[in-house]
């Protein structure tokens, strides 16, 4: 499955009311504001410092629990997981740095790597320079440019209308299957659901026949 298309929906369905710990962040901000009003060296300041430390630990534990639940469910459910080799460090320095750190792409990839190794699943990584967002998953036409604020676009060659993330997830899946061609003959369980059109599913079926890989859509 494509990581970028499924991450938010998987986190929301993980049973965690707040997988990023934002409700705990509000409590942390309140405790930190209270700490600034305490006199330095006082006992009340020391007690408040411990409250701030406990609030930090609560945020960290909530995020770790959500990420473990997400990665464990993905590994249990799917035999093949396709992810993009993102430059997480550079993304964490951009405009949306806080959101990128909350999503914890690096930690998700680390946990997927060792859990897939534990349970004998396949984790395939696609190169970060692969143009997954601006390539049409139907006719393979590649746009010259696609701005970050363009969440939907229409292919000028075949006329197909694409959601940016869903189209990228389809392309990542196809590229991962190309990388795996001839390398594994097990039956693979791939997340298709309603994100894959009939034409895209037939294309994947053709690729699996060429590669000798069995795909069982969920």
C-alpha positions in Angstrom: 0.0 0.0 0.0 1.1 3.6 -0.5 2.1 5.3 2.7 1.2 8.8 1.9 -2.4 8.0 0.8 -3.3 5.9 3.8 -1.5 7.4 6.8 -4.2 9.8 8.0 -7.1 7.3 7.5 -5.1 4.6 9.3 -4.3 6.8 12.2 -8.0 7.9 12.6 -9.2 4.3 12.5 -6.5 3.1 15.0 -8.8 3.4 18.0 -6.8 6.3 19.3 -9.0 9.4 19.7 -6.0 11.7 19.3 -3.0 9.8 17.6 -0.8 12.9 17.5 -1.4 13.8 21.2 -2.7 17.3 20.5 -5.1 17.3 23.4 -2.1 16.6 25.6 -0.2 19.4 23.9 -2.9 21.9 25.1 -2.3 20.7 28.7 1.4 20.9 28.2 1.2 24.6 27.0 -0.9 25.4 30.1 1.6 23.8 32.4 4.5 25.6 30.8 2.7 29.0 31.1 2.1 28.2 34.7 5.8 27.4 35.1 6.9 30.8 33.8 4.9 32.5 36.6 6.6 30.6 39.4 9.5 32.2 41.3 12.9 30.7 40.6 14.2 28.6 43.4 10.8 28.1 45.1 9.2 24.8 46.0 6.1 25.6 43.9 8.4 26.1 40.8 10.0 22.7 41.4 6.5 21.0 41.7 5.4 22.8 38.5 8.6 21.7 36.7 7.7 18.0 37.5 4.2 18.6 36.2 5.7 19.9 32.9 8.0 16.9 32.7 5.0 14.5 33.2 3.1 16.4 30.5 6.0 16.0 28.1 6.1 12.3 28.9 2.4 12.0 28.3 2.6 13.5 24.8 5.6 11.2 23.9 3.8 8.0 25.2 0.6 8.9 23.3 2.4 9.3 20.0 4.5 6.2 20.5 1.4 4.1 21.3 -0.4 5.4 18.2 2.6 4.7 15.9 3.0 1.2 17.3 -0.7 0.5 16.8 -0.6 1.8 13.2 2.6 -0.1 12.2 1.5 -3.4 13.8 -1.9 -3.3 12.1 -0.2 -2.6 8.7 2.2 -5.5 9.1 -0.4 -7.9 10.3 -2.8 -7.1 7.5 -0.6 -6.8 4.4 2.2 -8.8 2.9 3.6 -6.0 0.9 4.0 -2.4 2.1 5.3 0.3 -0.3 6.8 3.5 1.1 8.6 6.5 -0.3 12.1 7.3 0.7 11.3 10.8 2.0 13.9 13.3 3.2 12.3 13.6 6.6 15.0 15.8 8.0 14.6 18.4 5.3 10.8 18.3 5.5 11.0 18.9 9.3 12.7 22.2 8.6 10.1 23.5 6.2 6.9 25.5 6.7 5.0 22.5 8.0 7.7 21.3 10.3 5.5 20.7 13.3 3.0 18.7 11.3 5.7 16.6 9.8 7.2 15.9 13.3 3.8 14.9 14.6 3.2 12.4 11.8 6.6 10.8 12.6 7.4 9.4 9.2 10.9 8.4 10.3 9.7 6.4 13.3 7.0 4.8 11.2 9.5 3.7 8.6 11.9 2.4 11.4 9.1 0.3 13.0 7.8 -1.0 9.7 11.4 -2.2 8.8 11.9 -4.3 11.9 8.3 -5.5 12.2 8.3 -6.7 8.5 11.6 -8.5 9.2 10.0 -10.1 12.3 6.9 -11.4 10.5 8.4 -12.2 7.1 6.6 -9.4 5.3 8.0 -7.2 2.4 8.8 -3.6 2.8 9.7 -2.0 -0.5 11.1 1.5 -0.6 10.7 3.7 -3.7 13.3 6.4 -4.5 12.5 9.9 -3.3 13.2 11.3 -6.8 10.6 9.1 -8.5 7.9 11.5 -9.8 4.9 9.8 -8.2 2.8 12.9 -7.7 3.0 14.4 -11.2 2.8 11.1 -13.2 -0.6 10.0 -14.4 -1.3 6.5 -13.1 -3.5 5.7 -16.1 -1.5 6.7 -19.2 1.9 7.4 -17.5 2.1 11.0 -18.8 4.4 13.1 -16.6 3.7 16.8 -16.0 6.5 19.3 -16.3 5.5 21.0 -13.0 3.0 20.4 -10.2 2.8 22.9 -7.4 2.4 21.8 -3.8 -0.9 23.6 -3.4 -2.5 21.6 -6.3 -4.2 18.8 -4.5 -6.2 17.7 -7.6 -5.2 17.8 -11.3 -6.4 16.6 -14.7 -4.1 14.7 -17.1 -3.8 16.7 -20.3 -3.2 13.5 -22.3 -5.9 11.1 -21.2 -8.2 13.5 -19.3 -8.2 11.5 -16.1 -8.8 13.5 -13.0 -6.5 12.6 -10.1 -6.3 13.3 -6.4 -2.7 14.0 -5.7 -2.1 11.6 -2.8 -4.2 8.7 -4.3 -2.4 9.1 -7.6 1.0 9.1 -5.9 0.0 6.0 -3.9 -0.9 4.1 -7.1 2.3 5.1 -8.8 4.3 4.0 -5.7 2.6 0.6 -5.8 3.3 0.1 -9.5 7.0 1.2 -9.1 7.4 -1.2 -6.1 5.9 -4.1 -8.1 8.4 -3.3 -10.9 11.3 -3.4 -8.4 10.0 -6.7 -7.0 9.5 -8.3 -10.5 11.1 -11.7 -10.5 12.3 -11.4 -6.9 9.4 -13.0 -4.9 6.8 -15.6 -5.9 4.6 -15.5 -2.7 1.0 -14.4 -2.8 0.9 -10.7 -1.7 -2.0 -8.9 -0.1 -2.1 -5.3 -1.4 -4.4 -2.6 -0.2 -6.6 -1.8 -3.2 -10.0 -0.7 -1.7 -11.8 2.0 -3.6 -8.7 4.0 -4.4 -7.8 1.8 -7.3 -9.9 2.1 -10.5 -10.7 -0.9 -12.7 -8.2 0.1 -15.3 -5.5 0.5 -12.6 -6.4 -2.9 -11.1 -6.1 -4.5 -14.6 -2.7 -2.9 -15.1 -1.5 -4.3 -11.7 -2.8 -7.7 -12.7 -0.9 -7.6 -15.9 2.3 -6.6 -14.0 1.9 -9.4 -11.5 1.5 -11.9 -14.3 4.7 -10.6 -15.9 6.5 -10.7 -12.6 5.0 -14.0 -11.4 3.6 -12.3 -8.3 0.2 -13.1 -6.9 -1.8 -10.2 -5.6 -4.9 -10.7 -3.4 -6.8 -7.4 -3.2 -8.4 -6.6 0.2 
